[in-house]
Amino acid sequence: RYLLVGQRVWNLAFSLDGKRIYTANGVTNDMSVIDTNSLKVLRSVPVGQLPWGVVAAP
């Protein structure tokens, strides 16, 4: 399955409960939040220039 998120996903992380995936989108300078149950992109969040990684923490 293909999901449309920001450009050039450089890294991703799963939430601790496994319900969300967070992607660092390097070219579009944002991160995407994906629901793992429905496989839908819930939102894109601007994060600043060239986000390289993402970490999910409580």
N, CA, C and O atoms as a printed pandas DataFrame, in Angstrom:
     atom_number atom_name residue_name chain_id  residue_number  x_coord  y_coord  z_coord
0              1         N          ARG        A               1    0.844   -1.178    0.000
1              2        CA          ARG        A               1    0.000    0.000    0.000
2              3         C          ARG        A               1    0.887    1.237    0.000
3              4         O          ARG        A               1    1.954    1.257    0.614
4              5         N          TYR        A               2    0.429    2.257   -0.694
5              6        CA          TYR        A               2    1.174    3.504   -0.827
6              7         C          TYR        A               2    0.434    4.597   -0.066
7              8         O          TYR        A               2   -0.774    4.761   -0.235
8              9         N          LEU        A               3    1.149    5.346    0.771
9             10        CA          LEU        A               3    0.568    6.473    1.500
10            11         C          LEU        A               3    1.267    7.750    1.071
11            12         O          LEU        A               3    2.494    7.792    0.984
12            13         N          LEU        A               4    0.505    8.773    0.808
13            14        CA          LEU        A               4    1.057   10.052    0.392
14            15         C          LEU        A               4    1.408   10.877    1.629
15            16         O          LEU        A               4    0.529   11.392    2.321
16            17         N          VAL        A               5    2.704   10.990    1.890
17            18        CA          VAL        A               5    3.207   11.819    2.990
18            19         C          VAL        A               5    4.130   12.863    2.380
19            20         O          VAL        A               5    4.184   13.007    1.159
20            21         N          GLY        A               6    4.851   13.587    3.215
21            22        CA          GLY        A               6    5.783   14.581    2.699
22            23         C          GLY        A               6    6.886   13.937    1.878
23            24         O          GLY        A               6    7.010   12.714    1.824
24            25         N          GLN        A               7    7.679   14.776    1.244
25            26        CA          GLN        A               7    8.727   14.277    0.348
26            27         C          GLN        A               7    9.974   13.830    1.102
27            28         O          GLN        A               7   10.391   14.450    2.080
28            29         N          ARG        A               8   10.553   12.742    0.622
29            30        CA          ARG        A               8   11.807   12.176    1.102
30            31         C          ARG        A               8   11.742   11.835    2.583
31            32         O          ARG        A               8   12.300   12.549    3.416
32            33         N          VAL        A               9   11.069   10.757    2.903
33            34        CA          VAL        A               9   11.017   10.268    4.284
34            35         C          VAL        A               9   12.404    9.753    4.657
35            36         O          VAL        A               9   12.870    8.753    4.110
36            37         N          TRP        A              10   13.057   10.435    5.584
37            38        CA          TRP        A              10   14.410   10.069    5.980
38            39         C          TRP        A              10   14.418    9.139    7.182
39            40         O          TRP        A              10   15.391    8.418    7.398
40            41         N          ASN        A              11   13.353    9.147    7.961
41            42        CA          ASN        A              11   13.306    8.320    9.155
42            43         C          ASN        A              11   11.859    8.180    9.578
43            44         O          ASN        A              11   11.016    9.003    9.225
44            45         N          LEU        A              12   11.575    7.131   10.339
45            46        CA          LEU        A              12   10.234    6.976   10.895
46            47         C          LEU        A              12   10.330    6.298   12.245
47            48         O          LEU        A              12   11.330    5.659   12.571
48            49         N          ALA        A              13    9.257    6.449   13.033
49            50        CA          ALA        A              13    9.192    5.826   14.355
50            51         C          ALA        A              13    7.753    5.425   14.627
51            52         O          ALA        A              13    6.812    6.075   14.171
52            53         N          PHE        A              14    7.600    4.343   15.378
53            54        CA          PHE        A              14    6.284    3.902   15.824
54            55         C          PHE        A              14    6.041    4.427   17.233
55            56         O          PHE        A              14    6.968    4.507   18.039
56            57         N          SER        A              15    4.789    4.785   17.532
57            58        CA          SER        A              15    4.440    5.144   18.901
58            59         C          SER        A              15    4.608    3.907   19.777
59            60         O          SER        A              15    4.620    2.782   19.276
60            61         N          LEU        A              16    4.735    4.113   21.074
61            62        CA          LEU        A              16    4.961    2.994   21.983
62            63         C          LEU        A              16    3.814    1.988   21.967
63            64         O          LEU        A              16    4.035    0.794   22.167
64            65         N          ASP        A              17    2.590    2.461   21.729
65            66        CA          ASP        A              17    1.443    1.545   21.672
66            67         C          ASP        A              17    1.211    0.976   20.275
67            68         O          ASP        A              17    0.314    0.156   20.079
68            69         N          GLY        A              18    2.019    1.410   19.301
69            70        CA          GLY        A              18    1.913    0.891   17.942
70            71         C          GLY        A              18    0.760    1.443   17.129
71            72         O          GLY        A              18    0.490    0.950   16.033
72            73         N          LYS        A              19    0.072    2.456   17.638
73            74        CA          LYS        A              19   -1.106    2.997   16.945
74            75         C          LYS        A              19   -0.774    4.084   15.933
75            76         O          LYS        A              19   -1.606    4.415   15.089
76            77         N          ARG        A              20    0.420    4.640   16.004
77            78        CA          ARG        A              20    0.808    5.727   15.108
78            79         C          ARG        A              20    2.205    5.478   14.550
79            80         O          ARG        A              20    3.049    4.846   15.185
80            81         N          ILE        A              21    2.421    5.998   13.335
81            82        CA          ILE        A              21    3.754    6.070   12.743
82            83         C          ILE        A              21    4.039    7.545   12.509
83            84         O          ILE        A              21    3.178    8.282   12.028
84            85         N          TYR        A              22    5.247    7.974   12.848
85            86        CA          TYR        A              22    5.680    9.347   12.635
86            87         C          TYR        A              22    6.813    9.325   11.617
87            88         O          TYR        A              22    7.767    8.562   11.770
88            89         N          THR        A              23    6.716   10.154   10.580
89            90        CA          THR        A              23    7.757   10.200    9.561
90            91         C          THR        A              23    8.407   11.576    9.531
91            92         O          THR        A              23    7.726   12.594    9.654
92            93         N          ALA        A              24    9.719   11.605    9.367
93            94        CA          ALA        A              24   10.458   12.854    9.171
94            95         C          ALA        A              24   10.623   13.043    7.669
95            96         O          ALA        A              24   11.312   12.260    7.016
96            97         N          ASN        A              25    9.998   14.070    7.123
97            98        CA          ASN        A              25    9.981   14.326    5.681
98            99         C          ASN        A              25   10.961   15.452    5.361
99           100         O          ASN        A              25   10.646   16.631    5.517
100          101         N          GLY        A              26   12.153   15.067    4.911
101          102        CA          GLY        A              26   13.261   15.999    4.779
102          103         C          GLY        A              26   13.075   17.127    3.795
103          104         O          GLY        A              26   13.459   18.258    4.094
104          105         N          VAL        A              27   12.509   16.874    2.649
105          106        CA          VAL        A              27   12.408   17.909    1.619
106          107         C          VAL        A              27   11.266   18.885    1.900
107          108         O          VAL        A              27   11.378   20.072    1.596
108          109         N          THR        A              28   10.171   18.393    2.479
109          110        CA          THR        A              28    9.019   19.265    2.738
110          111         C          THR        A              28    9.050   19.888    4.130
111          112         O          THR        A              28    8.141   20.635    4.491
112          113         N          ASN        A              29   10.098   19.586    4.926
113          114        CA          ASN        A              29   10.286   20.207    6.239
114          115         C          ASN        A              29    9.097   20.014    7.170
115          116         O          ASN        A              29    8.663   20.946    7.847
116          117         N          ASP        A              30    8.580   18.796    7.191
117          118        CA          ASP        A              30    7.470   18.491    8.082
118          119         C          ASP        A              30    7.553   17.042    8.540
119          120         O          ASP        A              30    8.430   16.290    8.114
120          121         N          MET        A              31    6.630   16.665    9.412
121          122        CA          MET        A              31    6.495   15.268    9.790
122          123         C          MET        A              31    5.055   14.869    9.565
123          124         O          MET        A              31    4.149   15.695    9.677
124          125         N          SER        A              32    4.844   13.618    9.250
125          126        CA          SER        A              32    3.497   13.100    9.039
126          127         C          SER        A              32    3.152   12.150   10.168
127          128         O          SER        A              32    4.013   11.449   10.700
128          129         N          VAL        A              33    1.867   12.139   10.527
129          130        CA          VAL        A              33    1.353   11.234   11.545
130          131         C          VAL        A              33    0.380   10.291   10.852
131          132         O          VAL        A              33   -0.584   10.731   10.226
132          133         N          ILE        A              34    0.638    8.994   10.968
133          134        CA          ILE        A              34   -0.150    7.978   10.272
134          135         C          ILE        A              34   -0.811    7.072   11.297
135          136         O          ILE        A              34   -0.167    6.636   12.251
136          137         N          ASP        A              35   -2.093    6.788   11.107
137          138        CA          ASP        A              35   -2.822    5.829   11.931
138          139         C          ASP        A              35   -2.543    4.427   11.396
139          140         O          ASP        A              35   -2.825    4.146   10.231
140          141         N          THR        A              36   -1.994    3.544   12.228
141          142        CA          THR        A              36   -1.628    2.206   11.754
142          143         C          THR        A              36   -2.833    1.303   11.542
143          144         O          THR        A              36   -2.744    0.333   10.789
144          145         N          ASN        A              37   -3.947    1.594   12.181
145          146        CA          ASN        A              37   -5.140    0.767   12.012
146          147         C          ASN        A              37   -5.816    1.033   10.669
147          148         O          ASN        A              37   -6.142    0.100    9.934
148          149         N          SER        A              38   -6.024    2.307   10.355
149          150        CA          SER        A              38   -6.706    2.675    9.107
150          151         C          SER        A              38   -5.735    2.918    7.954
151          152         O          SER        A              38   -6.148    2.984    6.797
152          153         N          LEU        A              39   -4.440    3.051    8.270
153          154        CA          LEU        A              39   -3.405    3.407    7.288
154          155         C          LEU        A              39   -3.742    4.705    6.563
155          156         O          LEU        A              39   -3.591    4.815    5.347
156          157         N          LYS        A              40   -4.202    5.685    7.341
157          158        CA          LYS        A              40   -4.489    7.016    6.814
158          159         C          LYS        A              40   -3.546    8.019    7.459
159          160         O          LYS        A              40   -3.182    7.897    8.629
160          161         N          VAL        A              41   -3.159    9.012    6.668
161          162        CA          VAL        A              41   -2.345   10.105    7.185
162          163         C          VAL        A              41   -3.277   11.042    7.943
163          164         O          VAL        A              41   -4.211   11.594    7.362
164          165         N          LEU        A              42   -3.030   11.222    9.232
165          166        CA          LEU        A              42   -3.894   12.047   10.067
166          167         C          LEU        A              42   -3.576   13.528    9.947
167          168         O          LEU        A              42   -4.477   14.366    9.946
168          169         N          ARG        A              43   -2.281   13.850    9.845
169          170        CA          ARG        A              43   -1.883   15.257    9.744
170          171         C          ARG        A              43   -0.426   15.359    9.338
171          172         O          ARG        A              43    0.343   14.405    9.459
172          173         N          SER        A              44   -0.067   16.530    8.856
173          174        CA          SER        A              44    1.327   16.891    8.616
174          175         C          SER        A              44    1.633   18.091    9.489
175          176         O          SER        A              44    0.832   19.021    9.577
176          177         N          VAL        A              45    2.782   18.074   10.129
177          178        CA          VAL        A              45    3.151   19.119   11.078
178          179         C          VAL        A              45    4.465   19.757   10.631
179          180         O          VAL        A              45    5.462   19.050   10.480
180          181         N          PRO        A              46    4.495   21.089   10.414
181          182        CA          PRO        A              46    5.750   21.756   10.076
182          183         C          PRO        A              46    6.735   21.626   11.244
183          184         O          PRO        A              46    6.352   21.807   12.400
184          185         N          VAL        A              47    7.997   21.314   10.948
185          186        CA          VAL        A              47    8.965   21.105   12.031
186          187         C          VAL        A              47   10.264   21.880   11.859
187          188         O          VAL        A              47   11.132   21.797   12.728
188          189         N          GLY        A              48   10.428   22.610   10.801
189          190        CA          GLY        A              48   11.685   23.317   10.589
190          191         C          GLY        A              48   12.470   22.692    9.457
191          192         O          GLY        A              48   12.029   21.734    8.823
192          193         N          GLN        A              49   13.636   23.250    9.216
193          194        CA          GLN        A              49   14.406   22.900    8.028
194          195         C          GLN        A              49   15.099   21.540    8.129
195          196         O          GLN        A              49   15.787   21.250    9.108
196          197         N          LEU        A              50   14.906   20.721    7.107
197          198        CA          LEU        A              50   15.587   19.439    6.903
198          199         C          LEU        A              50   15.528   18.488    8.104
199          200         O          LEU        A              50   16.571   18.118    8.641
200          201         N          PRO        A              51   14.332   18.091    8.529
201          202        CA          PRO        A              51   14.243   17.139    9.643
202          203         C          PRO        A              51   14.854   15.799    9.251
203          204         O          PRO        A              51   14.448   15.193    8.259
204          205         N          TRP        A              52   15.814   15.345   10.017
205          206        CA          TRP        A              52   16.546   14.128    9.675
206          207         C          TRP        A              52   15.984   12.904   10.384
207          208         O          TRP        A              52   16.032   11.802    9.838
208          209         N          GLY        A              53   15.454   13.077   11.590
209          210        CA          GLY        A              53   14.977   11.927   12.351
210          211         C          GLY        A              53   13.761   12.266   13.179
211          212         O          GLY        A              53   13.349   13.421   13.289
212          213         N          VAL        A              54   13.202   11.224   13.755
213          214        CA          VAL        A              54   12.035   11.382   14.622
214          215         C          VAL        A              54   12.110   10.293   15.687
215          216         O          VAL        A              54   12.532    9.170   15.411
216          217         N          VAL        A              55   11.697   10.637   16.910
217          218        CA          VAL        A              55   11.700    9.690   18.023
218          219         C          VAL        A              55   10.347    9.765   18.699
219          220         O          VAL        A              55    9.840   10.856   18.957
220          221         N          ALA        A              56    9.760    8.621   18.988
221          222        CA          ALA        A              56    8.505    8.575   19.739
222          223         C          ALA        A              56    8.835    8.253   21.189
223          224         O          ALA        A              56    9.455    7.228   21.474
224          225         N          ALA        A              57    8.427    9.115   22.098
225          226        CA          ALA        A              57    8.700    8.925   23.523
226          227         C          ALA        A              57    7.440    9.264   24.313
227          228         O          ALA        A              57    6.622   10.069   23.867
228          229         N          PRO        A              58    7.283    8.651   25.482
229          230        CA          PRO        A              58    6.078    8.942   26.284
230          231         C          PRO        A              58    6.063   10.364   26.800
231          232         O          PRO        A              58    5.123   10.762   27.488
